[in-house]
Amino acid sequence: MRIVKKTGRSSFSDPSIDKNLKSKDIKLSKIYNNLNNLNKTVLTCSRQSLSRIIHYNNIYKKILNKPGVIMEFGVEYGSTLSLLIKLRGMYEPYNYSRKIIGFDTFSGFGNDLTQYEKKLGWKKNDYSTYKNYEKFLDELLLLEEKNSVLSHIKKFELIKGNASTTVKKYLKKNQQTLISMAIFDMDLYKPTKKVLMEIKKRLFKGSILVFDEVNHPDFMGETTALLETMNLGKLKLRSSLGETFASYVILD
């Protein structure tokens, strides 16, 4: 039997509220369309989405006095990347060394599922995006950066492919790279473990690892990869109010 997939990854608005406000009632729809963007955002933002925004806001503030790039492994539609660019623009607009790099196949899961993950119902290309979506996302994030200072410097990068392979190539090409924050949202055991192994030498005391499915019964691969690559007994994992499975750890 197929497990229920995670929802709310592609947007920070509540789709059911947004849809009803737009189309359920003509009068209601007209009122909604005349609202300014701030009102629309607040009215349609779900409690879960707001808790996720606060979660990343609190984590971001913990790297402000630390060097290094931010890497996200498992971008999908890019809402977290967009949020991170906004937070960088708020807290450290002149820090152009704080590059934000997103790794994703953009075609969903590959062939590296374990037998256990296959039994849960996962298959190749689950969580795939629209064809050539990464090009659209790149343009969207460029527009985001144009609203910030130092807009002539591109401070993000999208890297398409299996992250366990592409991150190795990236680090070999960019040997100066230190990682202040690494975000894991690939769901699966094998790519998560491989990436953790590849980036360990680029982490320092104070680097932050963020996990989206720690202790999740339907996405055990992330926890297993963490157990096999890090000394869990020496990690002080933290969670945020409102976030059931998302956790982070500050390395020390």
CYANA upper distance limits for C-alpha pairs under 8 A (distance plus 0.5 A):
  1 MET  CA    120 LEU  CA      7.62
  1 MET  CA    121 GLY  CA      7.19
  2 ARG  CA    120 LEU  CA      6.68
  2 ARG  CA    121 GLY  CA      5.28
  2 ARG  CA    122 TRP  CA      8.17
  3 ILE  CA    120 LEU  CA      6.96
  3 ILE  CA    121 GLY  CA      7.13
  3 ILE  CA    218 ASP  CA      7.91
  8 GLY  CA     12 PHE  CA      7.35
  8 GLY  CA     13 SER  CA      8.49
  8 GLY  CA     14 ASP  CA      8.21
  8 GLY  CA     49 SER  CA      8.05
  9 ARG  CA     76 GLU  CA      8.29
  9 ARG  CA     77 TYR  CA      8.00
  9 ARG  CA     79 SER  CA      7.81
 10 SER  CA     76 GLU  CA      7.67
 10 SER  CA     77 TYR  CA      5.62
 10 SER  CA     78 GLY  CA      7.38
 10 SER  CA     79 SER  CA      6.36
 11 SER  CA     79 SER  CA      6.46
 12 PHE  CA     45 CYS  CA      6.67
 12 PHE  CA     46 SER  CA      7.75
 12 PHE  CA     49 SER  CA      5.51
 12 PHE  CA     50 LEU  CA      7.96
 12 PHE  CA     79 SER  CA      7.81
 13 SER  CA     18 ASP  CA      7.74
 13 SER  CA     41 THR  CA      7.58
 13 SER  CA     44 THR  CA      5.78
 13 SER  CA     45 CYS  CA      4.74
 13 SER  CA     46 SER  CA      6.38
 13 SER  CA     49 SER  CA      7.26
 14 ASP  CA     18 ASP  CA      6.64
 14 ASP  CA     44 THR  CA      5.97
 14 ASP  CA     45 CYS  CA      5.98
 14 ASP  CA     46 SER  CA      5.49
 14 ASP  CA     49 SER  CA      8.31
 15 PRO  CA     19 LYS  CA      6.37
 15 PRO  CA     44 THR  CA      8.22
 16 SER  CA     20 ASN  CA      6.72
 17 ILE  CA     21 LEU  CA      6.60
 17 ILE  CA     44 THR  CA      6.29
 18 ASP  CA     22 LYS  CA      6.73
 18 ASP  CA     44 THR  CA      6.11
 19 LYS  CA     23 SER  CA      6.60
 19 LYS  CA     24 LYS  CA      7.93
 20 ASN  CA     24 LYS  CA      5.31
 20 ASN  CA     25 ASP  CA      8.09
 21 LEU  CA     25 ASP  CA      7.93
 21 LEU  CA     28 LEU  CA      6.71
 21 LEU  CA     29 SER  CA      6.01
 21 LEU  CA     32 TYR  CA      6.73
 22 LYS  CA     28 LEU  CA      7.81
 22 LYS  CA     29 SER  CA      5.03
 22 LYS  CA     30 LYS  CA      8.35
 22 LYS  CA     32 TYR  CA      7.14
 22 LYS  CA     33 ASN  CA      7.90
 23 SER  CA     28 LEU  CA      8.45
 23 SER  CA     29 SER  CA      6.26
 24 LYS  CA     28 LEU  CA      8.04
 24 LYS  CA     29 SER  CA      7.75
 25 ASP  CA     29 SER  CA      6.37
 26 ILE  CA     30 LYS  CA      6.74
 27 LYS  CA     31 ILE  CA      6.90
 28 LEU  CA     32 TYR  CA      6.66
 29 SER  CA     33 ASN  CA      6.64
 30 LYS  CA     34 ASN  CA      6.87
 31 ILE  CA     35 LEU  CA      7.15
 32 TYR  CA     40 LYS  CA      7.77
 35 LEU  CA     39 ASN  CA      6.61
 35 LEU  CA     40 LYS  CA      6.80
 36 ASN  CA     40 LYS  CA      6.87
 37 ASN  CA     41 THR  CA      6.54
 38 LEU  CA     42 VAL  CA      6.74
 39 ASN  CA     43 LEU  CA      6.45
 40 LYS  CA     44 THR  CA      6.56
 41 THR  CA     45 CYS  CA      6.30
 45 CYS  CA     49 SER  CA      6.82
 45 CYS  CA     50 LEU  CA      7.12
 46 SER  CA     50 LEU  CA      6.73
 47 ARG  CA     51 SER  CA      6.72
 48 GLN  CA     52 ARG  CA      6.82
 48 GLN  CA    242 GLY  CA      7.48
 48 GLN  CA    243 GLU  CA      8.29
 49 SER  CA     53 ILE  CA      6.81
 50 LEU  CA     54 ILE  CA      6.76
 51 SER  CA     55 HIS  CA      6.48
 51 SER  CA    241 LEU  CA      7.81
 51 SER  CA    242 GLY  CA      6.09
 51 SER  CA    243 GLU  CA      7.23
 52 ARG  CA     56 TYR  CA      6.87
 52 ARG  CA    242 GLY  CA      8.35
 52 ARG  CA    243 GLU  CA      7.48
 53 ILE  CA     57 ASN  CA      6.57
 53 ILE  CA     83 LEU  CA      8.14
 54 ILE  CA     58 ASN  CA      6.58
 55 HIS  CA     59 ILE  CA      6.91
 55 HIS  CA    240 SER  CA      6.45
 55 HIS  CA    241 LEU  CA      8.50
 55 HIS  CA    243 GLU  CA      8.18
 56 TYR  CA     60 TYR  CA      6.41
 56 TYR  CA     84 LEU  CA      8.33
 57 ASN  CA     61 LYS  CA      6.95
 57 ASN  CA     87 LEU  CA      7.47
 58 ASN  CA     62 LYS  CA      7.45
 59 ILE  CA     63 ILE  CA      7.85
 60 TYR  CA     64 LEU  CA      7.51
 60 TYR  CA     84 LEU  CA      8.47
 60 TYR  CA     87 LEU  CA      7.87
 61 LYS  CA     91 TYR  CA      8.31
 63 ILE  CA     67 PRO  CA      8.19
 63 ILE  CA    180 SER  CA      7.02
 63 ILE  CA    181 MET  CA      8.07
 63 ILE  CA    206 GLY  CA      8.49
 63 ILE  CA    207 SER  CA      8.15
 63 ILE  CA    208 ILE  CA      8.31
 64 LEU  CA     91 TYR  CA      8.19
 64 LEU  CA     92 GLU  CA      8.02
 66 LYS  CA    180 SER  CA      7.14
 66 LYS  CA    206 GLY  CA      8.13
 67 PRO  CA     97 SER  CA      8.49
 67 PRO  CA     98 ARG  CA      7.98
 67 PRO  CA    178 LEU  CA      7.70
 67 PRO  CA    179 ILE  CA      8.17
 67 PRO  CA    180 SER  CA      6.69
 68 GLY  CA     97 SER  CA      7.69
 68 GLY  CA     98 ARG  CA      6.62
 68 GLY  CA     99 LYS  CA      8.34
 68 GLY  CA    177 THR  CA      7.28
 68 GLY  CA    178 LEU  CA      5.12
 68 GLY  CA    179 ILE  CA      5.12
 68 GLY  CA    180 SER  CA      5.07
 68 GLY  CA    181 MET  CA      8.20
 69 VAL  CA     97 SER  CA      7.55
 69 VAL  CA     98 ARG  CA      5.40
 69 VAL  CA     99 LYS  CA      5.45
 69 VAL  CA    100 ILE  CA      6.49
 69 VAL  CA    101 ILE  CA      8.06
 69 VAL  CA    177 THR  CA      7.62
 69 VAL  CA    178 LEU  CA      6.80
 69 VAL  CA    179 ILE  CA      5.41
 69 VAL  CA    180 SER  CA      6.07
 69 VAL  CA    181 MET  CA      7.32
 70 ILE  CA     98 ARG  CA      7.37
 70 ILE  CA     99 LYS  CA      6.77
 70 ILE  CA    100 ILE  CA      5.28
 70 ILE  CA    101 ILE  CA      6.70
 70 ILE  CA    179 ILE  CA      6.60
 70 ILE  CA    180 SER  CA      6.45
 70 ILE  CA    181 MET  CA      5.29
 70 ILE  CA    182 ALA  CA      6.40
 70 ILE  CA    183 ILE  CA      8.39
 71 MET  CA    100 ILE  CA      6.43
 71 MET  CA    101 ILE  CA      5.32
 71 MET  CA    102 GLY  CA      6.38
 71 MET  CA    103 PHE  CA      8.06
 71 MET  CA    179 ILE  CA      7.78
 71 MET  CA    181 MET  CA      6.82
 71 MET  CA    182 ALA  CA      5.29
 71 MET  CA    183 ILE  CA      6.64
 72 GLU  CA     81 LEU  CA      8.15
 72 GLU  CA    100 ILE  CA      8.31
 72 GLU  CA    101 ILE  CA      6.80
 72 GLU  CA    102 GLY  CA      5.36
 72 GLU  CA    103 PHE  CA      6.65
 72 GLU  CA    182 ALA  CA      6.32
 72 GLU  CA    183 ILE  CA      5.03
 72 GLU  CA    184 PHE  CA      6.74
 72 GLU  CA    185 ASP  CA      8.10
 73 PHE  CA    102 GLY  CA      6.69
 73 PHE  CA    103 PHE  CA      5.43
 73 PHE  CA    104 ASP  CA      6.90
 73 PHE  CA    163 ALA  CA      7.21
 73 PHE  CA    182 ALA  CA      8.04
 73 PHE  CA    183 ILE  CA      6.43
 73 PHE  CA    184 PHE  CA      5.57
 73 PHE  CA    185 ASP  CA      6.37
 73 PHE  CA    186 MET  CA      6.71
 74 GLY  CA    102 GLY  CA      7.83
 74 GLY  CA    103 PHE  CA      6.49
 74 GLY  CA    104 ASP  CA      5.62
 74 GLY  CA    184 PHE  CA      7.06
 74 GLY  CA    185 ASP  CA      5.31
 74 GLY  CA    186 MET  CA      5.22
 75 VAL  CA     79 SER  CA      8.43
 75 VAL  CA     80 THR  CA      7.94
 75 VAL  CA     81 LEU  CA      7.80
 75 VAL  CA    102 GLY  CA      6.51
 75 VAL  CA    103 PHE  CA      6.82
 75 VAL  CA    104 ASP  CA      6.08
 75 VAL  CA    106 PHE  CA      8.42
 75 VAL  CA    185 ASP  CA      7.99
 76 GLU  CA    104 ASP  CA      7.30
 76 GLU  CA    106 PHE  CA      6.75
 76 GLU  CA    108 GLY  CA      8.48
 76 GLU  CA    127 TYR  CA      7.70
 76 GLU  CA    128 SER  CA      7.89
 76 GLU  CA    129 THR  CA      7.03
 77 TYR  CA    129 THR  CA      7.38
 77 TYR  CA    133 TYR  CA      8.37
 77 TYR  CA    137 LEU  CA      7.98
 78 GLY  CA     82 SER  CA      6.72
 78 GLY  CA    137 LEU  CA      7.46
 79 SER  CA     83 LEU  CA      6.70
 80 THR  CA     84 LEU  CA      6.61
 81 LEU  CA     85 ILE  CA      6.77
 81 LEU  CA    100 ILE  CA      7.99
 81 LEU  CA    102 GLY  CA      7.69
 82 SER  CA     86 LYS  CA      6.84
 82 SER  CA    141 LEU  CA      7.04
 82 SER  CA    144 GLU  CA      8.07
 83 LEU  CA     87 LEU  CA      6.72
 84 LEU  CA     88 ARG  CA      6.60
 84 LEU  CA    100 ILE  CA      8.24
 85 ILE  CA     89 GLY  CA      6.68
 85 ILE  CA    100 ILE  CA      8.00
 85 ILE  CA    144 GLU  CA      8.02
 85 ILE  CA    145 GLU  CA      7.89
 86 LYS  CA     90 MET  CA      6.78
 86 LYS  CA    144 GLU  CA      8.26
 87 LEU  CA     91 TYR  CA      6.57
 88 ARG  CA     92 GLU  CA      5.78
 88 ARG  CA     93 PRO  CA      6.42
 88 ARG  CA     98 ARG  CA      8.43
 89 GLY  CA     93 PRO  CA      4.87
 89 GLY  CA    148 SER  CA      6.51
 89 GLY  CA    149 VAL  CA      8.25
 93 PRO  CA    148 SER  CA      7.39
 93 PRO  CA    149 VAL  CA      6.71
 93 PRO  CA    150 LEU  CA      8.34
 94 TYR  CA    149 VAL  CA      7.37
 94 TYR  CA    150 LEU  CA      7.41
 96 TYR  CA    150 LEU  CA      8.20
 96 TYR  CA    153 ILE  CA      7.98
 96 TYR  CA    155 LYS  CA      6.73
 97 SER  CA    155 LYS  CA      8.06
 98 ARG  CA    155 LYS  CA      7.67
 99 LYS  CA    155 LYS  CA      5.31
 99 LYS  CA    156 PHE  CA      5.79
 99 LYS  CA    157 GLU  CA      8.21
100 ILE  CA    155 LYS  CA      6.93
100 ILE  CA    156 PHE  CA      5.05
100 ILE  CA    157 GLU  CA      6.96
101 ILE  CA    156 PHE  CA      5.97
101 ILE  CA    157 GLU  CA      5.24
101 ILE  CA    158 LEU  CA      6.41
101 ILE  CA    159 ILE  CA      7.90
102 GLY  CA    156 PHE  CA      8.34
102 GLY  CA    157 GLU  CA      6.74
102 GLY  CA    158 LEU  CA      5.35
102 GLY  CA    159 ILE  CA      6.59
103 PHE  CA    158 LEU  CA      6.65
103 PHE  CA    159 ILE  CA      5.43
103 PHE  CA    160 LYS  CA      6.61
103 PHE  CA    161 GLY  CA      7.71
103 PHE  CA    162 ASN  CA      8.26
103 PHE  CA    163 ALA  CA      6.13
103 PHE  CA    166 THR  CA      8.24
103 PHE  CA    167 VAL  CA      8.21
104 ASP  CA    158 LEU  CA      8.37
104 ASP  CA    159 ILE  CA      7.05
104 ASP  CA    160 LYS  CA      5.82
104 ASP  CA    161 GLY  CA      6.31
104 ASP  CA    162 ASN  CA      7.05
104 ASP  CA    163 ALA  CA      6.76
105 THR  CA    109 PHE  CA      8.09
105 THR  CA    160 LYS  CA      5.64
105 THR  CA    161 GLY  CA      4.72
105 THR  CA    162 ASN  CA      6.02
105 THR  CA    163 ALA  CA      7.91
106 PHE  CA    128 SER  CA      6.18
106 PHE  CA    129 THR  CA      6.07
106 PHE  CA    130 TYR  CA      8.48
106 PHE  CA    133 TYR  CA      7.81
106 PHE  CA    134 GLU  CA      7.38
106 PHE  CA    160 LYS  CA      7.24
106 PHE  CA    161 GLY  CA      8.05
107 SER  CA    125 ASN  CA      6.13
107 SER  CA    126 ASP  CA      8.37
107 SER  CA    127 TYR  CA      7.73
107 SER  CA    128 SER  CA      4.72
107 SER  CA    129 THR  CA      6.53
108 GLY  CA    124 LYS  CA      7.39
108 GLY  CA    125 ASN  CA      4.66
108 GLY  CA    126 ASP  CA      5.45
108 GLY  CA    127 TYR  CA      4.98
108 GLY  CA    128 SER  CA      4.25
108 GLY  CA    129 THR  CA      7.52
109 PHE  CA    113 LEU  CA      8.29
109 PHE  CA    123 LYS  CA      7.50
109 PHE  CA    124 LYS  CA      5.45
109 PHE  CA    125 ASN  CA      5.24
109 PHE  CA    126 ASP  CA      5.95
109 PHE  CA    127 TYR  CA      7.21
109 PHE  CA    128 SER  CA      7.81
110 GLY  CA    124 LYS  CA      5.69
110 GLY  CA    125 ASN  CA      6.87
110 GLY  CA    162 ASN  CA      8.24
111 ASN  CA    124 LYS  CA      6.53
112 ASP  CA    190 LYS  CA      6.94
112 ASP  CA    191 PRO  CA      7.96
113 LEU  CA    117 GLU  CA      6.41
113 LEU  CA    118 LYS  CA      6.95
113 LEU  CA    122 TRP  CA      8.34
113 LEU  CA    123 LYS  CA      8.06
113 LEU  CA    124 LYS  CA      8.49
113 LEU  CA    188 LEU  CA      7.31
113 LEU  CA    189 TYR  CA      8.07
113 LEU  CA    190 LYS  CA      7.68
114 THR  CA    118 LYS  CA      6.81
114 THR  CA    189 TYR  CA      7.97
114 THR  CA    190 LYS  CA      8.13
115 GLN  CA    119 LYS  CA      6.72
116 TYR  CA    120 LEU  CA      6.97
117 GLU  CA    121 GLY  CA      7.27
117 GLU  CA    122 TRP  CA      6.42
117 GLU  CA    188 LEU  CA      8.17
118 LYS  CA    122 TRP  CA      5.53
118 LYS  CA    123 LYS  CA      6.78
120 LEU  CA    218 ASP  CA      8.14
122 TRP  CA    126 ASP  CA      7.32
129 THR  CA    133 TYR  CA      6.82
132 ASN  CA    136 PHE  CA      7.64
133 TYR  CA    137 LEU  CA      6.68
134 GLU  CA    138 ASP  CA      6.51
134 GLU  CA    158 LEU  CA      7.90
134 GLU  CA    160 LYS  CA      8.32
135 LYS  CA    139 GLU  CA      6.91
136 PHE  CA    140 LEU  CA      6.69
137 LEU  CA    141 LEU  CA      6.60
138 ASP  CA    142 LEU  CA      6.66
138 ASP  CA    157 GLU  CA      8.48
138 ASP  CA    158 LEU  CA      7.55
139 GLU  CA    143 LEU  CA      6.86
140 LEU  CA    144 GLU  CA      6.90
141 LEU  CA    145 GLU  CA      6.78
142 LEU  CA    146 LYS  CA      6.83
142 LEU  CA    154 LYS  CA      8.01
143 LEU  CA    147 ASN  CA      7.43
144 GLU  CA    148 SER  CA      7.90
145 GLU  CA    149 VAL  CA      8.39
145 GLU  CA    151 SER  CA      6.25
145 GLU  CA    154 LYS  CA      8.05
145 GLU  CA    155 LYS  CA      8.42
146 LYS  CA    151 SER  CA      5.35
146 LYS  CA    152 HIS  CA      8.23
147 ASN  CA    151 SER  CA      7.65
159 ILE  CA    166 THR  CA      7.74
160 LYS  CA    166 THR  CA      8.25
161 GLY  CA    165 THR  CA      8.07
161 GLY  CA    166 THR  CA      6.81
162 ASN  CA    166 THR  CA      6.60
162 ASN  CA    191 PRO  CA      8.23
163 ALA  CA    167 VAL  CA      6.01
163 ALA  CA    191 PRO  CA      7.44
163 ALA  CA    195 VAL  CA      7.34
164 SER  CA    168 LYS  CA      7.29
164 SER  CA    191 PRO  CA      6.03
164 SER  CA    192 THR  CA      8.16
164 SER  CA    194 LYS  CA      5.92
164 SER  CA    195 VAL  CA      5.42
164 SER  CA    198 GLU  CA      8.03
165 THR  CA    169 LYS  CA      7.17
166 THR  CA    170 TYR  CA      6.58
167 VAL  CA    171 LEU  CA      6.60
167 VAL  CA    195 VAL  CA      7.71
167 VAL  CA    198 GLU  CA      7.90
167 VAL  CA    199 ILE  CA      8.47
168 LYS  CA    172 LYS  CA      6.73
168 LYS  CA    198 GLU  CA      6.81
169 LYS  CA    173 LYS  CA      6.68
170 TYR  CA    174 ASN  CA      6.43
171 LEU  CA    175 GLN  CA      6.06
171 LEU  CA    177 THR  CA      7.19
177 THR  CA    202 ARG  CA      7.39
178 LEU  CA    202 ARG  CA      5.49
178 LEU  CA    203 LEU  CA      6.89
178 LEU  CA    204 PHE  CA      8.33
179 ILE  CA    202 ARG  CA      6.29
179 ILE  CA    203 LEU  CA      6.00
179 ILE  CA    204 PHE  CA      8.17
179 ILE  CA    207 SER  CA      7.19
180 SER  CA    203 LEU  CA      7.53
180 SER  CA    204 PHE  CA      8.24
180 SER  CA    206 GLY  CA      8.00
180 SER  CA    207 SER  CA      5.12
180 SER  CA    208 ILE  CA      6.62
181 MET  CA    207 SER  CA      6.25
181 MET  CA    208 ILE  CA      5.15
181 MET  CA    209 LEU  CA      6.31
181 MET  CA    210 VAL  CA      7.89
182 ALA  CA    208 ILE  CA      6.93
182 ALA  CA    209 LEU  CA      5.50
182 ALA  CA    210 VAL  CA      6.62
183 ILE  CA    209 LEU  CA      6.52
183 ILE  CA    210 VAL  CA      5.07
183 ILE  CA    211 PHE  CA      6.58
183 ILE  CA    212 ASP  CA      8.39
184 PHE  CA    192 THR  CA      7.63
184 PHE  CA    209 LEU  CA      8.19
184 PHE  CA    210 VAL  CA      6.52
184 PHE  CA    211 PHE  CA      5.48
184 PHE  CA    212 ASP  CA      6.82
185 ASP  CA    211 PHE  CA      7.03
185 ASP  CA    212 ASP  CA      5.95
185 ASP  CA    213 GLU  CA      7.91
186 MET  CA    191 PRO  CA      7.71
186 MET  CA    192 THR  CA      7.01
186 MET  CA    222 GLU  CA      8.44
187 ASP  CA    192 THR  CA      8.04
187 ASP  CA    213 GLU  CA      7.52
187 ASP  CA    219 PHE  CA      6.45
187 ASP  CA    221 GLY  CA      7.02
187 ASP  CA    222 GLU  CA      6.49
188 LEU  CA    192 THR  CA      6.79
188 LEU  CA    219 PHE  CA      7.53
188 LEU  CA    220 MET  CA      8.30
188 LEU  CA    221 GLY  CA      5.45
188 LEU  CA    222 GLU  CA      6.63
189 TYR  CA    193 LYS  CA      6.63
189 TYR  CA    220 MET  CA      7.95
189 TYR  CA    221 GLY  CA      4.17
189 TYR  CA    222 GLU  CA      5.95
189 TYR  CA    224 THR  CA      7.22
189 TYR  CA    225 ALA  CA      6.21
190 LYS  CA    194 LYS  CA      6.69
190 LYS  CA    221 GLY  CA      7.96
190 LYS  CA    225 ALA  CA      7.92
191 PRO  CA    195 VAL  CA      6.57
192 THR  CA    196 LEU  CA      6.70
192 THR  CA    221 GLY  CA      8.18
192 THR  CA    222 GLU  CA      6.77
192 THR  CA    225 ALA  CA      6.66
193 LYS  CA    197 MET  CA      6.76
193 LYS  CA    222 GLU  CA      8.27
193 LYS  CA    225 ALA  CA      5.12
193 LYS  CA    226 LEU  CA      7.55
193 LYS  CA    228 GLU  CA      8.19
193 LYS  CA    229 THR  CA      7.39
194 LYS  CA    198 GLU  CA      6.72
195 VAL  CA    199 ILE  CA      6.70
196 LEU  CA    200 LYS  CA      6.59
196 LEU  CA    225 ALA  CA      8.49
196 LEU  CA    226 LEU  CA      8.48
196 LEU  CA    229 THR  CA      7.44
197 MET  CA    229 THR  CA      7.30
199 ILE  CA    203 LEU  CA      7.21
203 LEU  CA    207 SER  CA      6.29
204 PHE  CA    251 LEU  CA      7.69
205 LYS  CA    250 ILE  CA      8.33
205 LYS  CA    251 LEU  CA      5.78
205 LYS  CA    252 ASP  CA      5.25
206 GLY  CA    250 ILE  CA      6.02
206 GLY  CA    251 LEU  CA      5.56
206 GLY  CA    252 ASP  CA      6.42
207 SER  CA    250 ILE  CA      6.28
207 SER  CA    251 LEU  CA      6.02
208 ILE  CA    248 TYR  CA      7.28
208 ILE  CA    249 VAL  CA      6.10
208 ILE  CA    250 ILE  CA      5.02
208 ILE  CA    251 LEU  CA      6.68
209 LEU  CA    248 TYR  CA      5.99
209 LEU  CA    249 VAL  CA      5.88
209 LEU  CA    250 ILE  CA      7.13
209 LEU  CA    251 LEU  CA      8.21
210 VAL  CA    246 ALA  CA      7.97
210 VAL  CA    247 SER  CA      6.42
210 VAL  CA    248 TYR  CA      4.73
210 VAL  CA    249 VAL  CA      7.13
211 PHE  CA    222 GLU  CA      8.19
211 PHE  CA    246 ALA  CA      6.15
211 PHE  CA    247 SER  CA      5.77
211 PHE  CA    248 TYR  CA      6.44
212 ASP  CA    245 PHE  CA      6.70
212 ASP  CA    246 ALA  CA      4.75
212 ASP  CA    247 SER  CA      6.95
213 GLU  CA    219 PHE  CA      6.87
213 GLU  CA    220 MET  CA      8.23
213 GLU  CA    222 GLU  CA      6.89
213 GLU  CA    223 THR  CA      7.86
213 GLU  CA    245 PHE  CA      5.60
213 GLU  CA    246 ALA  CA      6.20
213 GLU  CA    247 SER  CA      8.19
214 VAL  CA    220 MET  CA      8.11
214 VAL  CA    222 GLU  CA      6.78
214 VAL  CA    223 THR  CA      5.70
214 VAL  CA    245 PHE  CA      6.01
214 VAL  CA    246 ALA  CA      6.86
214 VAL  CA    247 SER  CA      7.00
215 ASN  CA    220 MET  CA      7.50
215 ASN  CA    223 THR  CA      6.70
215 ASN  CA    245 PHE  CA      6.89
216 HIS  CA    220 MET  CA      6.41
216 HIS  CA    223 THR  CA      8.28
216 HIS  CA    245 PHE  CA      6.72
219 PHE  CA    223 THR  CA      8.46
220 MET  CA    224 THR  CA      6.69
221 GLY  CA    225 ALA  CA      6.54
222 GLU  CA    226 LEU  CA      6.77
223 THR  CA    227 LEU  CA      6.68
224 THR  CA    228 GLU  CA      6.76
225 ALA  CA    229 THR  CA      6.72
226 LEU  CA    230 MET  CA      6.25
226 LEU  CA    232 LEU  CA      8.03
227 LEU  CA    231 ASN  CA      7.42
227 LEU  CA    232 LEU  CA      6.60
231 ASN  CA    235 LEU  CA      7.25
235 LEU  CA    249 VAL  CA      7.23
235 LEU  CA    250 ILE  CA      8.45
235 LEU  CA    251 LEU  CA      7.65
236 LYS  CA    249 VAL  CA      6.46
236 LYS  CA    250 ILE  CA      7.81
237 LEU  CA    247 SER  CA      6.93
237 LEU  CA    248 TYR  CA      6.18
237 LEU  CA    249 VAL  CA      5.27
237 LEU  CA    250 ILE  CA      8.31
238 ARG  CA    247 SER  CA      5.96
238 ARG  CA    248 TYR  CA      5.86
238 ARG  CA    249 VAL  CA      6.59
239 SER  CA    243 GLU  CA      7.26
239 SER  CA    244 THR  CA      8.35
239 SER  CA    245 PHE  CA      8.17
239 SER  CA    246 ALA  CA      6.79
239 SER  CA    247 SER  CA      5.02
239 SER  CA    248 TYR  CA      6.95
240 SER  CA    246 ALA  CA      8.05
240 SER  CA    247 SER  CA      7.72
243 GLU  CA    247 SER  CA      8.48
